[in-house]
Amino acid sequence: MKKSSVLTAALGVAIGVLLTLVVQLWSRPAKMRVRDRDWQKINLILKSIDDNYVDSVDHRKVTDVVAEAALQALDPHSIYMVPESLEAHEEDLAGNFDGIGIQFNVPNDTAIVLEVIPGGPSEKVGLKTGDRLLKVDSTNIAGVKFPQDSMVRRMKGKAGSKVSVLVKRDEELIPFEITRGKIPTHSVDASFMVKDSIGYIRLSKFSRTTGHEFISATSELIDNGLKDLIVDLRDNSGGFLDQALILSNLFLPKDSLIVYIEGRHRKREDFKADGRGPLQSVGLSLLIDENTASSSEIFAGAMQDNHRAIIVGRRSYGKGLVQEPLYFSDGSGMRITVARFHTPSGRCIQKPYTEDYNYEVLKRYNEGEMVVADSMKIEKGGIIPDVFVPIDTTRAGSFYLACNKKATTMRFASAYFDSHKEELSNIGNFDALTRYLDQAELESKFLEFAKRKDGISPSSKEWAIDRKYIMTQLRALVGRYSKLGDNAYYHLVLEIDDCFNAALGSL
């Protein structure tokens, strides 16, 4: 037999064996018919992986991926969260967390303490505003571009646990051992009187403590002559429904509809005011923007439909879904949408689910909605303002952008505080702060700092464009180091805030 014939015969046998093997492999399992709506398919897939996959399987990892994918197929806000994500989410809205009790910023590569929370663990051991954080335990966090969120995680920990912190105060290095404790978080970022009878409250979220914080803030403002109130809901991503109901109830007469919910498995449920709210005679204006979402939209919609407030700004985000939590024994959990929120007049707050849903706000900007008021039909979702205020696109000069990129204003403010610590620390009212800032020669000092430290210097034309915004920001950042803290910051930046000034004009 020729060599080629032998090879051909051998090849034929090999192919026959291979085909037989393939047939055997594919013919072993019986076909399992599963209806499209039968959730058994998921169980069969997972069991098949467990029984047949070639390598060992990380069950938690696979389960997490399946759960996440399943909820992503429903709507943009139904989500599955692994234990770490769920803990962070719950903590953000709980009104407290375990930590050392400081607020800090990172103007360059070193964290500087902005605030030491009164009564907190850091205050008890002697940390002060202006201290530089150099080390947490044995980890160097200064001068190495250490991520800010990583700094936060290292300082957080269970109440009762200890953490070592090394700080630089003036030229002295001081070690501290701090016992972590429960640290309150605030949803009211700022609260103060703007004019004789007009108050301002900045609300960042709807946490478990929002109702209590808001009532406390308004009570203090009433003692100072409050008759009209501006509530700033810009960038407020929402939170707990009950807190939105509490705030709405403060302003509405008895039996006023606040919001109603309805879904395929949820019959319509109305939420109404009980008429006992103490702020029913207070004039009200609400500031909203494209990042105002969820519970903040419920509050805004209730005030608007009951003709209780003037809404100023731009169309809100459009998140109007009722989400029900489910918690698992391994610490993970999920939020599943069970109904939609509707304003008293019947408007659905939720915007449509589009393919570019996560970029819908950017689409609004690109299409010009944030610059020129469009028709803004109800079916677009969100809350439509009564008074439209376009986004400010004028503060984008080249020098302004360069300063933002290098955090020049923030770094100058911290450096200024270092050399004027005693003066700033003793300022406790707005009039005194304004007088101090007016005579501080911040403009010339800042321009010299920007040129010396960052090598940037504006032309006269650039400075004419950017001066108002940069100097306002600078005064606010320096003022933040006074006893007034965030109240000083917002009080000063509001001076050039078009949305805020439009609200003032509406009251």
C-alpha positions as a printed Julia matrix, in Angstrom:
507×3 Matrix{Float64}:
   0.0    0.0    0.0
   1.31   3.37  -0.99
   2.25   5.81   1.7
  -0.42   8.32   0.6
  -3.1    5.62   0.79
  -2.04   4.74   4.31
  -2.26   8.4    5.35
  -5.66   8.79   3.71
  -6.96   5.71   5.51
  -5.55   6.86   8.84
  -7.03  10.31   8.36
 -10.39   8.8    7.59
 -10.31   6.71  10.75
  -9.3    9.77  12.81
 -12.11  11.87  11.38
 -14.57   9.05  12.02
 -13.48   8.73  15.64
 -13.65  12.52  16.08
 -17.12  12.76  14.6
 -18.3    9.89  16.77
 -16.9   11.63  19.84
 -18.56  14.92  18.9
 -21.89  13.2   18.28
 -21.63  11.44  21.64
 -20.83  14.65  23.48
 -23.66  16.62  21.96
 -26.19  13.84  22.21
 -25.74  13.14  25.91
 -27.96  15.78  27.47
 -31.67  15.65  26.8
 -33.28  18.78  25.41
 -34.91  20.86  28.11
 -37.81  22.9   26.91
 -38.35  26.05  28.92
 -41.07  28.6   28.27
 -39.9   32.16  27.59
 -41.52  33.4   30.8
 -40.31  30.5   32.91
 -37.62  31.6   35.37
 -36.48  27.98  35.57
 -34.09  28.69  32.71
 -31.85  30.74  35.02
 -31.7   27.91  37.55
 -30.89  25.4   34.8
 -28.07  27.59  33.48
 -26.52  27.99  36.92
 -26.88  24.28  37.67
 -25.32  23.35  34.34
 -22.35  25.61  35.09
 -21.99  24.03  38.52
 -22.23  20.46  37.18
 -20.24  20.74  33.98
 -17.9   23.74  33.83
 -14.27  22.75  33.27
 -12.79  24.76  36.17
 -13.85  25.6   39.69
 -16.53  28.26  39.85
 -16.72  31.39  42.03
 -20.42  31.06  42.84
 -20.75  34.56  44.29
 -19.15  36.18  41.27
 -21.38  34.33  38.8
 -24.52  34.98  40.84
 -23.68  38.69  41.14
 -23.22  38.96  37.36
 -26.51  37.17  36.65
 -28.43  39.28  39.17
 -26.95  42.51  37.84
 -27.72  41.6   34.23
 -31.29  40.56  35.06
 -32.12  43.91  36.67
 -30.37  45.9   33.95
 -32.82  44.39  31.47
 -35.76  46.05  33.3
 -35.13  49.79  33.62
 -32.17  52.12  34.28
 -32.82  52.35  38.03
 -33.56  48.76  39.06
 -30.19  47.64  40.37
 -28.38  44.87  42.18
 -25.71  45.89  44.66
 -22.89  43.8   46.08
 -22.38  44.19  49.86
 -19.77  46.95  49.53
 -21.93  49.05  47.2
 -25.07  48.51  49.27
 -23.3   49.53  52.47
 -22.04  52.76  50.87
 -25.49  53.54  49.46
 -27.26  52.94  52.76
 -24.64  54.91  54.66
 -25.05  57.93  52.39
 -28.75  58.18  53.22
 -28.69  56.97  56.82
 -27.79  60.33  58.35
 -24.65  58.99  60.01
 -21.57  56.86  59.46
 -18.65  55.48  61.45
 -15.51  57.61  61.17
 -13.28  60.23  62.78
 -15.45  63.32  62.2
 -13.64  65.69  59.85
 -14.37  67.36  56.55
 -11.33  67.81  54.34
 -10.3   68.9   50.88
  -7.28  68.11  48.71
  -6.26  71.37  46.99
  -3.08  69.8   45.58
  -1.53  66.57  46.84
  -2.15  66.99  50.56
  -5.47  66.86  52.42
  -6.3   69.88  54.56
  -8.93  69.77  57.32
 -11.8   72.16  56.52
 -14.01  71.34  59.49
 -13.75  69.35  62.68
 -17.24  68.15  63.59
 -18.17  69.44  67.06
 -18.28  66.66  69.64
 -16.76  64.16  67.2
 -13.74  61.89  67.76
 -11.26  64.24  66.06
 -12.3   67.26  68.11
 -11.93  65.25  71.31
  -8.26  64.5   70.6
  -7.44  68.0   69.35
  -7.48  68.06  65.53
  -8.0   71.59  64.16
  -9.11  73.3   60.98
  -6.1   73.77  58.73
  -4.22  70.64  59.86
  -2.53  68.78  57.0
  -3.06  65.01  56.9
   0.23  63.24  56.23
  -0.36  59.61  57.28
  -3.26  57.31  58.13
  -1.89  54.41  60.17
   1.34  53.54  58.33
   0.21  54.75  54.89
   1.63  58.01  53.55
  -1.23  60.0   51.97
   0.57  63.3   51.39
   2.59  64.26  48.34
   1.77  61.06  46.45
  -1.51  61.99  44.69
  -3.39  59.55  46.92
  -7.03  59.22  45.73
  -9.45  61.16  47.93
 -11.97  58.3   48.11
  -9.17  56.0   49.32
  -8.35  58.5   52.07
 -11.99  58.45  53.14
 -12.09  54.65  53.25
  -8.95  54.51  55.4
 -10.37  56.95  57.92
 -13.74  55.22  58.12
 -14.19  52.08  60.15
 -16.38  50.52  62.8
 -17.2   52.67  65.81
 -14.83  51.8   68.66
 -11.91  50.9   66.39
  -8.78  53.04  66.43
  -6.82  54.79  63.71
  -3.51  56.66  63.88
  -3.22  59.97  62.05
  -0.12  62.11  61.57
  -0.78  65.8   60.86
   1.34  68.83  60.11
   0.32  71.98  61.99
   2.38  74.99  60.98
   5.85  73.41  61.05
   5.1   70.83  63.76
   4.35  67.14  63.15
   1.71  65.84  65.58
   0.57  62.2   65.9
  -2.98  61.4   67.01
  -4.7   58.16  67.91
  -8.42  58.51  67.26
 -11.2   56.18  68.33
 -13.81  56.11  65.58
 -17.41  56.89  66.42
 -20.84  57.62  64.92
 -20.58  60.74  62.8
 -23.75  62.62  61.78
 -24.1   63.57  58.12
 -26.12  66.56  57.01
 -28.52  67.08  54.15
 -28.89  70.81  54.91
 -25.6   72.18  53.57
 -26.35  75.81  54.37
 -29.04  77.88  56.07
 -29.03  81.66  56.57
 -30.97  84.89  56.07
 -30.31  86.57  52.73
 -32.21  89.77  53.49
 -34.3   91.0   56.37
 -37.21  88.64  55.68
 -35.84  86.2   53.07
 -34.08  82.98  54.06
 -32.07  80.44  52.08
 -31.65  76.68  52.62
 -29.42  74.46  50.5
 -30.64  70.86  50.55
 -28.26  68.24  49.1
 -30.34  65.02  49.54
 -33.31  63.43  51.29
 -31.72  61.34  54.02
 -33.27  59.86  57.16
 -32.61  63.11  59.02
 -33.7   65.61  56.35
 -37.1   66.4   57.88
 -35.61  67.05  61.31
 -32.77  69.14  59.86
 -35.12  71.21  57.72
 -37.54  71.93  60.56
 -34.62  72.94  62.8
 -33.21  75.23  60.09
 -36.53  76.92  59.35
 -37.26  77.41  63.06
 -33.99  79.32  63.43
 -34.77  81.39  60.35
 -38.25  82.22  61.66
 -36.64  83.5   64.86
 -34.63  85.82  62.6
 -37.68  87.22  60.82
 -38.33  84.72  58.0
 -41.32  85.5   55.74
 -40.12  84.11  52.4
 -37.87  81.12  51.77
 -35.66  79.99  48.89
 -34.91  76.25  48.93
 -32.04  75.21  46.69
 -32.63  71.71  45.26
 -30.0   71.9   42.52
 -27.85  68.76  42.34
 -30.17  67.08  44.87
 -30.33  63.44  43.74
 -33.23  62.55  46.07
 -33.53  59.81  48.65
 -36.34  58.71  50.96
 -39.97  59.3   49.95
 -41.16  59.86  53.53
 -38.79  62.82  53.9
 -40.19  64.46  50.76
 -43.67  63.96  52.22
 -42.58  65.56  55.51
 -41.23  68.66  53.74
 -44.3   68.94  51.5
 -46.59  68.63  54.51
 -44.9   71.62  56.15
 -46.2   73.96  53.43
 -49.6   72.57  52.34
 -53.14  72.89  53.73
 -55.16  69.86  54.83
 -56.04  67.23  52.2
 -53.75  68.72  49.56
 -52.49  65.91  47.32
 -48.7   65.65  47.5
 -48.06  62.74  45.14
 -49.59  59.44  44.1
 -48.0   56.16  43.03
 -49.3   53.52  40.66
 -47.92  50.37  39.04
 -48.95  47.06  37.44
 -48.92  45.31  40.81
 -49.57  48.43  42.9
 -52.98  50.05  43.06
 -53.05  53.84  43.09
 -52.05  55.23  46.47
 -52.5   58.91  47.33
 -50.39  60.85  49.83
 -52.01  63.97  51.26
 -51.09  66.75  53.68
 -52.58  66.66  57.17
 -52.87  70.44  57.45
 -50.65  70.76  60.52
 -47.61  72.15  58.72
 -46.26  75.31  60.38
 -44.94  76.93  57.15
 -48.21  77.35  55.23
 -47.95  81.14  55.28
 -44.28  81.32  54.28
 -43.6   82.43  50.69
 -41.63  79.8   48.79
 -39.38  79.55  45.76
 -37.54  76.39  44.74
 -34.35  76.22  42.66
 -34.04  73.17  40.38
 -31.75  72.03  37.6
 -31.05  69.03  35.38
 -29.56  67.14  38.36
 -32.58  67.6   40.63
 -34.07  64.11  40.9
 -36.39  61.67  42.66
 -37.65  62.88  46.06
 -36.63  66.45  45.3
 -38.85  66.28  42.18
 -41.75  65.0   44.28
 -41.38  67.98  46.61
 -41.06  70.44  43.71
 -44.01  68.9   41.83
 -46.24  69.02  44.92
 -45.43  72.69  45.51
 -45.95  73.59  41.85
 -49.25  71.75  41.29
 -50.7   73.13  44.53
 -49.64  76.65  43.48
 -47.59  76.84  46.64
 -44.21  77.82  45.21
 -42.51  79.35  42.2
 -40.11  76.91  40.56
 -36.98  78.55  39.13
 -34.23  77.05  36.97
 -34.17  74.29  34.34
 -36.13  71.07  33.76
 -35.32  68.5   36.43
 -33.76  65.1   35.81
 -36.96  63.03  35.51
 -36.56  60.12  37.95
 -40.0   59.19  39.17
 -39.81  55.5   40.02
 -40.92  53.82  43.24
 -38.25  51.33  44.23
 -38.67  48.52  46.69
 -35.6   47.17  48.47
 -34.75  43.5   49.0
 -31.85  42.48  51.22
 -29.96  39.18  51.11
 -28.21  37.36  53.95
 -24.75  37.83  52.37
 -25.05  41.62  52.67
 -26.03  42.24  49.05
 -29.34  43.7   47.99
 -31.44  45.04  45.17
 -33.77  47.88  44.33
 -36.61  46.97  41.99
 -39.07  49.42  40.44
 -42.65  48.65  41.5
 -44.54  51.84  40.55
 -44.24  55.38  39.19
 -44.65  58.74  40.89
 -47.23  61.19  39.59
 -47.62  64.82  40.6
 -51.04  65.96  41.9
 -52.11  67.05  38.4
 -51.29  63.58  37.01
 -47.9   64.24  35.41
 -45.54  61.27  35.42
 -42.2   62.47  36.75
 -40.23  59.66  35.08
 -38.67  60.49  31.73
 -38.83  57.9   28.9
 -36.35  55.04  28.78
 -34.27  55.83  25.73
 -31.2   54.11  24.32
 -29.08  57.06  25.39
 -30.79  57.34  28.79
 -27.56  57.79  30.77
 -26.51  60.62  28.45
 -29.91  62.27  28.18
 -28.85  65.33  30.21
 -25.87  65.83  27.88
 -28.26  65.52  24.95
 -30.36  68.34  26.4
 -27.27  70.53  26.55
 -26.21  69.69  23.0
 -29.71  70.38  21.69
 -29.78  73.79  23.37
 -32.52  73.14  25.92
 -30.38  74.46  28.79
 -29.6   77.68  26.99
 -32.92  78.55  25.36
 -36.25  77.54  26.87
 -37.87  75.03  24.54
 -41.45  73.76  24.5
 -40.51  71.22  27.2
 -43.58  69.02  26.78
 -44.84  67.12  29.79
 -44.11  63.75  28.2
 -40.4   64.53  28.45
 -40.62  63.93  32.18
 -39.22  65.92  35.07
 -40.52  69.16  36.58
 -40.81  72.14  34.25
 -39.78  75.42  35.94
 -42.14  78.37  36.09
 -39.19  80.68  35.53
 -36.54  79.4   33.14
 -32.93  80.36  33.83
 -30.36  79.24  31.23
 -27.11  77.59  32.23
 -24.28  80.09  32.54
 -21.85  79.5   29.67
 -19.92  82.75  30.09
 -17.51  81.59  32.81
 -15.34  79.55  30.5
 -12.44  81.86  29.71
  -9.02  80.29  29.16
  -7.57  81.6   32.43
 -10.61  80.41  34.37
 -10.29  76.94  32.85
  -6.55  76.83  33.57
  -7.16  77.75  37.21
  -9.83  75.05  37.53
  -7.55  72.43  35.98
  -4.76  73.18  38.45
  -7.1   73.9   41.42
  -5.31  77.24  41.72
  -8.08  79.04  43.62
  -8.49  76.23  46.13
  -4.76  75.99  46.75
  -4.46  79.75  47.14
  -7.3   79.74  49.69
  -5.59  77.09  51.81
  -2.25  78.92  51.59
  -3.95  82.19  52.55
  -5.54  80.53  55.56
  -2.16  79.26  56.71
  -0.85  82.81  56.96
  -4.06  84.4   58.28
  -5.38  81.6   60.48
  -5.98  83.64  63.63
  -7.82  86.45  61.84
 -10.15  84.15  59.87
 -10.87  81.85  62.81
 -12.32  84.77  64.78
 -14.82  85.94  62.14
 -18.35  84.88  63.05
 -20.79  87.0   61.0
 -21.27  87.9   57.34
 -20.78  91.66  57.69
 -17.43  91.2   59.42
 -16.37  88.63  56.81
 -17.31  90.94  53.93
 -15.34  93.82  55.44
 -12.34  91.56  55.97
 -12.39  90.19  52.4
 -12.81  93.67  50.92
  -9.55  94.85  52.5
  -7.58  91.59  52.1
  -6.11  92.48  48.66
  -6.99  89.0   47.44
  -6.89  89.93  43.76
  -3.24  91.0   43.57
  -2.12  88.22  45.91
  -3.95  85.59  43.87
  -2.59  86.74  40.51
   0.94  86.7   41.93
   0.32  83.19  43.36
  -1.04  81.86  40.05
   1.98  83.17  38.14
   4.56  82.01  40.71
   3.1   78.57  41.51
   1.41  77.53  38.27
   3.0   79.72  35.64
  -0.34  81.1   34.45
  -1.17  84.75  34.03
  -4.22  86.27  32.3
  -4.14  88.94  29.66
  -6.16  92.07  30.43
  -8.89  90.79  28.11
  -8.98  87.37  29.8
  -9.09  88.91  33.26
 -11.96  91.19  32.23
 -13.95  88.06  31.3
 -12.97  85.84  34.22
 -12.48  88.29  37.09
 -16.03  88.28  38.46
 -16.27  84.51  38.65
 -12.78  83.81  39.9
 -12.84  86.49  42.59
 -16.27  85.38  43.81
 -15.07  81.78  44.02
 -11.89  82.91  45.75
 -13.71  84.98  48.37
 -16.06  82.06  49.04
 -13.21  79.56  49.47
 -11.33  81.86  51.84
 -14.53  82.68  53.73
 -15.15  78.97  54.25
 -12.2   78.94  56.68
 -14.03  81.37  58.99
 -16.39  80.28  61.76
 -19.24  80.51  59.23
 -17.99  77.49  57.25
 -20.25  76.42  54.36
 -22.74  79.18  55.15
 -20.03  81.68  54.19
 -19.24  79.8   51.0
 -22.82  79.71  49.7
 -23.63  83.23  50.92
 -20.78  84.58  48.79
 -21.2   82.45  45.62
 -24.93  83.28  45.47
 -24.04  86.91  44.76
 -23.45  86.04  41.08
 -25.92  83.14  40.83
 -28.48  83.93  38.11
 -30.91  81.27  39.29
 -30.84  82.52  42.87
 -31.26  86.14  41.81
 -34.25  85.18  39.64
 -35.81  83.52  42.69
 -35.23  86.66  44.73
 -37.08  88.62  42.09
 -40.01  86.18  42.18
 -40.73  86.58  45.9
